[in-house]
């Protein structure tokens, strides 16, 4: 996804639902990006590893990667065929769900429509708050329990959670430079 003169750029605020304090990212993405490409951007922006199923829910329709050998219910439309610009023309908010077992839901709000800036590569992450949760930590509620255990050395699960993580976790850390480096097309 690169700057395309004919395609506007959409500024999105993406917030993980049910987590306090909030974890969010402000992204700028080309309107020509497919939902499949937006999925890749979101995986990078939140530090996910793309090891689970996902879908977008937009105006009652579901978009993802249909399995030709399965009957999806509700019917799943092909995310590779839907462009962000088409969505932003009809709605200003939608949902991205990741890891159905853990139940991560992201609220996506279209904040602005912009002309692409000369010399700027899209997508890019302008701002954000907090580190993304680790994979397989039990969703929003499991993540909150994980943080409680890590913050209290006397918690009965403190040592077990540190071992499971393989070390420390700074829930407030966010390196925008690293996120943007990973968003570069030559890194994906």
Buried (B, 14 or more C-beta within 10 A) or exposed (E): BEBBEEBBBBBBBBBBBEBEEEBBBBBBBBBBBBBBBBBBBBBBBBBBEEEBEBBBBBEEEBBBBBEEEEEEEEEBBEBBEBBBBBBBEEEEEBBBBBBEEBBBBBBBBBEEEEEBEEEEBBBBBEEBEBBBBBBBBBBBEBBBBBBEBBEEEEBEBBEEBBEEEEEEBEBEEBEBEEBBEBBEEEEE
